[in-house]
Amino acid sequence: MNYRKLGSTGLLVSEIGFGTIPILQGNIPVLPDYFNLDKETALNVMEHAFSLGCNLYDTAIVPEYGDAELKLGAFAERVGRNQIIISDKARFFDGNGIYQAVLESCENLGTRPDIYFVHQVDSAHEEEVFQKGGALDALDELKQQGIIRFAGVATHYYDILLRAAKDKRVDVLQGSGNLLERGMLDRIRQEPLFRQKGLLINKVYAAGLLPALFSVQTLTQFVLSYPISSALIGLGSIPQVNDAMKESRAAEAHSIPTFAEVLSTLEKEYQPIPCDRCQKCRCPYGTEIHTLFRQFQYYYLGKNHWALKKLGLGIQDSARFCRTCTKMPCLSMCPQKIRIPDEMQKIEKLFLTHRNSPLSF
């Protein structure tokens, strides 16, 4: 296992971090119902990763990640608290909410987290997080009190990640990216501000979809070719741990496919939209174009149930806005020169055709 600096924290973290979603037991609202590891099995999987050099374990508060936080606490006690780095998070954006969440996490873990993130920050909650008395102020106060060591912001949005990179209260960032959705990583590479913060990247396997088309070595090495601290990978079995950790050790000489080569591979399965989720496009009606494109891709890559449910929350309105929009600024903003209005109508057609399919819901 190789190790990298976690920004200016003074910590060294394993290049592959352990994402704990797959070790939870039972069903929780935001996830499918196939996670069902009992406590001892979960501890054995985490311990195997530890034996291969993994020292970073990422979780979230109960019930967001089910009982994963409790299992991680038991694991920390088993191997020795000082042997691992715990990254935790909660989806509370106001100061009081995140403060109470941290205290609950400490109780669940039986120890203090090293890093605590305000999780899933989006434009609807951005100001609440960054403003006086918001989540970042609370995390900064908890840091001063010694209840956590470092404060972080986790988001899927580049603009919010950049704002957090400029904020002195923030020590560590968590974003997303992979071989297909590489646009945010490309922008991070070009912005020197990100070098000052620890940076964890999730969605390396694109919700588990890409390993069917690309090797684990290719997927991990792509992400690790960027100036990041660690690639967080959801691991739920010893074979999965072996794949991820082994590939990390063997990776240096492995060639990485270009975006065009990735699209060529996807074309064997369906006609992909050539969007890398750079997030440079802006819709005057507020449509998150890149998010709708992701849901289209994920539908054909195997997440049809999830993708159609998400598309049902707004694709018809977005497609209607596209039909009536006369300025279409998104077209000039897109580096890939995607015919965005045409793609939007195609996605609406997909949704209308399959929304009532018993195979999809």
C-alpha positions as CSV (number, residue, x, y, z in Angstrom):
1,M,0.0,0.0,0.0
2,N,1.2,3.5,-0.8
3,Y,0.4,6.5,1.4
4,R,-0.2,10.2,0.6
5,K,-0.3,13.4,2.6
6,L,-3.8,14.5,3.7
7,G,-3.4,18.1,2.8
8,S,-1.9,20.2,5.7
9,T,-3.3,17.9,8.4
10,G,0.0,16.1,9.0
11,L,-1.7,12.7,8.4
12,L,-0.7,10.1,5.9
13,V,-3.5,8.1,4.5
14,S,-3.6,4.9,2.4
15,E,-4.2,5.5,-1.3
16,I,-7.2,3.3,-1.1
17,G,-9.7,4.2,1.6
18,F,-12.4,1.9,2.9
19,G,-16.0,3.0,2.2
20,T,-18.3,1.4,4.7
21,I,-21.7,1.4,2.9
22,P,-21.3,-2.3,1.9
23,I,-20.7,-3.4,5.5
24,L,-24.0,-2.1,6.9
25,Q,-26.9,-4.5,7.8
26,G,-30.5,-4.1,6.7
27,N,-32.3,-1.6,4.5
28,I,-32.1,2.2,4.9
29,P,-34.1,4.8,2.9
30,V,-31.4,6.0,0.5
31,L,-29.9,2.6,-0.4
32,P,-31.0,-0.7,-1.9
33,D,-31.8,-3.6,0.4
34,Y,-28.9,-5.9,-0.4
35,F,-26.5,-4.8,2.3
36,N,-26.6,-7.4,5.1
37,L,-23.2,-8.1,6.7
38,D,-23.4,-9.2,10.3
39,K,-21.0,-7.6,12.8
40,E,-18.4,-10.3,12.9
41,T,-18.2,-10.6,9.1
42,A,-18.0,-6.8,8.7
43,L,-15.1,-6.7,11.3
44,N,-13.3,-9.4,9.4
45,V,-13.5,-7.6,6.1
46,M,-12.3,-4.3,7.7
47,E,-9.5,-6.2,9.4
48,H,-8.4,-7.8,6.2
49,A,-8.1,-4.4,4.5
50,F,-6.1,-3.2,7.5
51,S,-3.7,-6.2,7.1
52,L,-3.1,-5.0,3.6
53,G,-2.2,-1.5,4.7
54,C,-5.5,0.4,4.6
55,N,-5.6,3.0,7.4
56,L,-8.5,5.3,6.3
57,Y,-12.1,4.2,7.0
58,D,-15.0,6.4,5.9
59,T,-18.5,6.2,7.3
60,A,-21.6,8.3,8.1
61,I,-23.9,8.8,11.0
62,V,-26.7,6.3,11.9
63,P,-29.1,5.9,10.2
64,E,-27.7,7.4,7.0
65,Y,-25.2,4.4,6.7
66,G,-27.3,2.1,8.8
67,D,-25.1,0.4,11.5
68,A,-21.8,0.9,9.7
69,E,-20.7,3.6,12.2
70,L,-21.3,1.3,15.1
71,K,-19.3,-1.5,13.4
72,L,-16.5,0.9,12.6
73,G,-16.3,1.8,16.3
74,A,-16.0,-1.8,17.2
75,F,-13.3,-2.3,14.6
76,A,-11.3,0.7,15.9
77,E,-11.4,-0.9,19.4
78,R,-10.3,-4.2,18.0
79,V,-7.2,-3.0,16.1
80,G,-6.3,-0.1,18.3
81,R,-7.8,3.4,17.8
82,N,-4.4,5.0,16.9
83,Q,-3.9,2.6,14.1
84,I,-6.6,4.0,11.8
85,I,-8.0,7.3,10.6
86,I,-11.8,7.7,10.9
87,S,-13.6,9.9,8.5
88,D,-17.3,10.5,9.4
89,K,-20.1,12.7,8.1
90,A,-23.7,13.9,8.5
91,R,-26.2,15.6,6.3
92,F,-27.0,18.5,8.7
93,F,-26.3,22.0,7.3
94,D,-27.1,24.3,10.3
95,G,-24.7,24.7,13.2
96,N,-26.9,23.0,15.8
97,G,-27.8,20.0,13.7
98,I,-24.2,19.2,12.8
99,Y,-23.0,19.8,16.3
100,Q,-25.5,17.3,17.7
101,A,-24.7,14.8,14.9
102,V,-21.0,14.9,15.9
103,L,-21.8,14.1,19.5
104,E,-24.0,11.2,18.4
105,S,-21.2,9.9,16.1
106,C,-18.7,10.1,19.0
107,E,-21.1,8.0,21.1
108,N,-21.7,5.5,18.3
109,L,-18.0,5.1,17.5
110,G,-16.9,5.1,21.1
111,T,-14.2,7.6,20.2
112,R,-13.7,10.9,18.4
113,P,-13.6,11.0,14.6
114,D,-10.4,12.3,13.0
115,I,-12.3,14.1,10.2
116,Y,-15.9,15.1,10.2
117,F,-17.7,16.3,7.0
118,V,-20.8,18.2,6.5
119,H,-22.2,15.8,3.9
120,Q,-24.0,16.2,0.5
121,V,-23.7,20.0,0.4
122,D,-25.7,21.4,-2.6
123,S,-26.8,24.8,-3.8
124,A,-30.0,24.7,-1.8
125,H,-28.0,24.5,1.4
126,E,-24.7,26.1,0.5
127,E,-25.3,29.4,2.3
128,E,-26.6,27.7,5.4
129,V,-23.4,25.7,5.6
130,F,-20.9,28.6,5.0
131,Q,-22.7,31.4,6.8
132,K,-22.1,32.6,10.4
133,G,-23.5,30.0,12.8
134,G,-23.8,27.4,10.0
135,A,-22.3,23.9,9.9
136,L,-18.8,25.0,9.3
137,D,-18.7,27.3,12.3
138,A,-20.0,24.4,14.4
139,L,-17.3,22.0,13.1
140,D,-14.7,24.7,13.7
141,E,-15.9,25.0,17.3
142,L,-15.8,21.2,17.7
143,K,-12.3,21.2,16.4
144,Q,-11.2,23.9,18.9
145,Q,-12.8,21.8,21.7
146,G,-10.8,18.7,20.6
147,I,-14.0,16.7,19.9
148,I,-12.9,16.3,16.2
149,R,-9.5,16.8,14.7
150,F,-10.3,18.2,11.3
151,A,-13.4,19.7,9.5
152,G,-14.5,18.9,6.0
153,V,-17.0,19.5,3.3
154,A,-18.3,16.7,1.1
155,T,-20.2,17.5,-2.1
156,H,-20.7,16.4,-5.7
157,Y,-20.5,20.0,-7.0
158,Y,-17.3,21.6,-8.2
159,D,-18.3,25.2,-7.3
160,I,-19.0,24.3,-3.7
161,L,-15.8,22.2,-3.5
162,L,-13.9,25.3,-4.7
163,R,-15.5,27.5,-2.2
164,A,-14.6,25.1,0.5
165,A,-11.0,25.0,-0.7
166,K,-10.8,28.7,-0.2
167,D,-12.3,28.5,3.4
168,K,-9.8,28.4,6.3
169,R,-12.2,26.5,8.4
170,V,-12.0,23.5,6.0
171,D,-9.2,21.0,6.3
172,V,-10.4,18.2,4.1
173,L,-12.6,17.9,1.0
174,Q,-14.6,15.0,-0.4
175,G,-15.7,15.0,-4.0
176,S,-16.5,12.4,-6.6
177,G,-15.1,11.2,-9.9
178,N,-14.3,8.2,-12.0
179,L,-13.1,7.1,-15.4
180,L,-16.4,8.3,-17.0
181,E,-17.2,11.2,-14.8
182,R,-13.8,12.8,-14.9
183,G,-14.7,16.5,-15.5
184,M,-14.5,17.6,-11.9
185,L,-11.2,15.9,-11.4
186,D,-9.8,17.7,-14.5
187,R,-10.9,21.0,-13.0
188,I,-9.4,20.1,-9.6
189,R,-6.1,19.3,-11.3
190,Q,-6.0,22.8,-12.9
191,E,-6.7,24.7,-9.7
192,P,-3.8,25.1,-7.3
193,L,-6.0,25.9,-4.3
194,F,-6.9,22.2,-4.0
195,R,-3.3,21.3,-3.2
196,Q,-3.7,23.0,0.2
197,K,-6.5,20.6,1.3
198,G,-6.7,16.9,1.9
199,L,-8.9,15.5,-0.9
200,L,-10.8,12.2,-0.8
201,I,-12.6,11.0,-3.9
202,N,-15.6,8.7,-3.9
203,K,-17.7,7.1,-6.6
204,V,-14.5,5.6,-8.1
205,Y,-16.5,2.6,-9.4
206,A,-19.6,4.8,-10.3
207,A,-21.9,3.2,-7.8
208,G,-20.4,-0.2,-8.6
209,L,-21.2,-0.1,-12.3
210,L,-17.9,0.4,-14.1
211,P,-16.1,-2.8,-12.9
212,A,-18.3,-4.7,-15.4
213,L,-16.5,-2.8,-18.2
214,F,-13.1,-1.8,-16.9
215,S,-10.6,-3.5,-14.6
216,V,-10.4,-2.4,-11.0
217,Q,-6.7,-1.5,-11.7
218,T,-7.8,0.8,-14.5
219,L,-10.5,2.5,-12.3
220,T,-8.3,3.0,-9.2
221,Q,-5.2,4.2,-11.1
222,F,-7.2,6.7,-13.1
223,V,-8.4,8.4,-9.9
224,L,-5.0,8.1,-8.3
225,S,-3.3,9.8,-11.3
226,Y,-4.9,13.1,-10.0
227,P,-3.5,15.2,-7.1
228,I,-5.8,13.6,-4.5
229,S,-5.1,12.0,-1.1
230,S,-7.1,8.8,-1.2
231,A,-9.7,7.0,-3.4
232,L,-12.6,5.8,-1.3
233,I,-14.0,2.5,-2.4
234,G,-17.0,0.7,-1.0
235,L,-15.8,-2.7,0.2
236,G,-18.1,-5.5,1.5
237,S,-16.1,-8.7,1.0
238,I,-12.6,-10.0,1.3
239,P,-12.4,-10.6,-2.5
240,Q,-13.4,-7.0,-3.1
241,V,-10.7,-5.8,-0.6
242,N,-8.1,-8.0,-2.4
243,D,-9.0,-6.6,-5.8
244,A,-8.8,-2.9,-4.6
245,M,-5.7,-3.2,-2.5
246,K,-3.8,-5.5,-4.9
247,E,-4.4,-3.2,-7.8
248,S,-3.2,-0.2,-5.8
249,R,0.2,-1.9,-5.3
250,A,0.6,-2.9,-8.9
251,A,-0.5,0.2,-10.7
252,E,2.3,2.5,-11.8
253,A,2.8,1.2,-15.3
254,H,-0.8,0.7,-16.2
255,S,-2.1,2.8,-19.1
256,I,-5.3,4.9,-18.6
257,P,-8.0,5.1,-21.3
258,T,-8.8,8.5,-22.7
259,F,-12.3,9.8,-22.5
260,A,-12.9,8.9,-26.1
261,E,-11.7,5.4,-25.4
262,V,-14.1,5.1,-22.5
263,L,-17.0,6.2,-24.7
264,S,-16.0,3.7,-27.3
265,T,-16.2,0.9,-24.7
266,L,-19.6,2.2,-23.6
267,E,-20.9,2.2,-27.2
268,K,-20.8,-1.6,-27.1
269,E,-23.6,-1.4,-24.6
270,Y,-25.6,1.7,-25.6
271,Q,-25.2,5.1,-27.1
272,P,-23.7,7.2,-24.3
273,I,-24.0,10.9,-23.9
274,P,-20.4,12.3,-24.1
275,C,-20.7,14.2,-20.8
276,D,-17.8,14.0,-18.3
277,R,-19.7,16.0,-15.7
278,C,-17.4,19.0,-15.8
279,Q,-20.4,21.1,-14.6
280,K,-19.5,24.1,-16.7
281,C,-22.9,24.2,-18.3
282,R,-25.6,26.5,-16.8
283,C,-29.3,26.3,-17.5
284,P,-31.3,29.5,-17.1
285,Y,-34.2,27.4,-15.7
286,G,-32.0,25.7,-13.0
287,T,-31.8,22.3,-14.6
288,E,-28.8,20.3,-13.5
289,I,-27.9,19.1,-16.9
290,H,-25.0,17.0,-15.9
291,T,-27.1,15.2,-13.2
292,L,-29.8,14.2,-15.7
293,F,-27.1,13.0,-18.1
294,R,-25.6,10.9,-15.3
295,Q,-29.0,9.3,-14.6
296,F,-29.3,8.4,-18.3
297,Q,-25.9,6.8,-18.3
298,Y,-26.6,4.9,-15.1
299,Y,-29.9,3.6,-16.5
300,Y,-28.0,1.8,-19.3
301,L,-25.2,0.7,-17.1
302,G,-27.5,-1.2,-14.8
303,K,-29.1,1.2,-12.3
304,N,-32.4,1.3,-14.1
305,H,-34.6,1.4,-11.0
306,W,-32.7,4.2,-9.3
307,A,-32.2,6.2,-12.5
308,L,-35.8,6.2,-13.5
309,K,-37.0,7.2,-10.1
310,K,-34.5,10.2,-10.1
311,L,-35.5,11.2,-13.7
312,G,-39.1,11.1,-12.6
313,L,-38.4,14.0,-10.2
314,G,-37.9,16.5,-13.0
315,I,-37.1,15.4,-16.5
316,Q,-40.5,16.3,-18.0
317,D,-40.2,19.9,-16.7
318,S,-36.5,20.1,-17.9
319,A,-37.4,18.8,-21.3
320,R,-40.2,21.3,-21.6
321,F,-38.0,24.2,-20.6
322,C,-35.5,23.0,-23.3
323,R,-38.2,23.1,-25.9
324,T,-39.2,26.7,-25.1
325,C,-35.7,28.1,-24.4
326,T,-34.5,30.5,-27.1
327,K,-31.1,31.5,-25.7
328,M,-29.7,28.0,-25.0
329,P,-26.5,29.3,-23.2
330,C,-25.7,25.7,-22.3
331,L,-24.6,24.9,-25.8
332,S,-21.8,27.4,-25.8
333,M,-20.7,26.4,-22.3
334,C,-20.3,22.7,-23.1
335,P,-16.6,21.7,-23.9
336,Q,-17.8,18.5,-25.4
337,K,-20.2,20.4,-27.8
338,I,-23.1,18.2,-26.8
339,R,-26.5,19.0,-28.4
340,I,-28.0,19.4,-25.0
341,P,-31.7,20.1,-26.0
342,D,-31.7,17.0,-28.2
343,E,-30.3,14.8,-25.5
344,M,-32.8,16.2,-23.0
345,Q,-35.7,15.1,-25.3
346,K,-34.1,11.7,-25.7
347,I,-33.9,11.3,-21.9
348,E,-37.6,12.3,-21.5
349,K,-38.5,9.7,-24.1
350,L,-36.6,7.0,-22.2
351,F,-38.4,8.0,-19.0
352,L,-41.9,8.0,-20.6
353,T,-41.3,4.7,-22.3
354,H,-40.0,2.8,-19.3
355,R,-41.5,4.5,-16.2
356,N,-44.3,1.9,-15.8
357,S,-42.2,-1.1,-16.6
358,P,-42.4,-3.8,-13.9
359,L,-38.7,-4.6,-14.6
360,S,-37.7,-1.1,-13.6
361,F,-39.8,-0.5,-10.5
